[in-house]
Amino acid sequence: MGLMVKSIRVYLFIILILPVCTGQSSINDSLVISGMKFLGKPYRSGTIESVDFEKCIIQDQFFDCYTFVERALAETLDPKHPEDKILQLRYREGKVDGYCSRLHYLSDWLLTQIKNKVLKDVTFGIPGATEIQFQLNFMSKHPQLYPAMLRDKCQDEIKSIEAEVSKRKFYSISKSALDPALPYIKNGDLIAITTHKKGLDFSHVGIAVVKNGVPYLLHASSDQKKVTISKNSLKEYLKRNRLQTGIAVFRLVE
């Protein structure tokens, strides 16, 4: 009975949302619908880590922000074989070859999806966008947090990846410049949130859900301990977190 009630609620929410998403691409709307399937699923980090060797662990019961977006995207791009799509999205060249073949930094993951024509970066075309470059080094400077990196002895490879991604150009919109940018965010856009934390790029990622012209965030929330839609608008959500500095916006390629 509980599952049926949840399914009805999700269906009604979708019916209410889609009519106000005028002008949106069908694939963007599909991403929102895919993400809605996991509403209420518990938040949990570290669910794709293996102890003995790197393998592609497919999780559909627990999510962190990264694996939630990955799963929703896989369901949208290949609903019949989402597991195969996760392998392609998660690993460099779609192949498991040790811990460092996984795309750990969100910036590296985003660049790979852009290269593979899955996503496009639309941030630079939005009012208030400014160029940024990350100085990645968090993983290599904190190896004790990544036992699998030490297990596979690939810290030097991670350093190389950090250096390469740090050369690449990104754009972001700061919290203070968000107001004129909000109308440009479409239903189903990926929202990557930048951070003050040294050595990192993004601290969080989710999917935009636009209600009556106002973007909210569909995400796996560590605060709410589940997949949810933010109670407050995206602007208010960002305002409440001091470590979050702004956003970058990515859109599925038709």
PyMOL commands that set and color helices and strands:
alter all, ss='L'
color gray80, all
select helices_A, chain A and resi 2-20+26-36+65-77+82-90+92-94+99-101+106-115+123-125+138-141+143-145+147-151+155-166+175-177+179-184+234-239
alter helices_A, ss='H'
color red, helices_A
select strands_A, chain A and resi 119-121+129-132+170-174+190-195+202-211+214-221+226-229+244-252
alter strands_A, ss='S'
color yellow, strands_A
deselect
rebuild
show_as cartoon
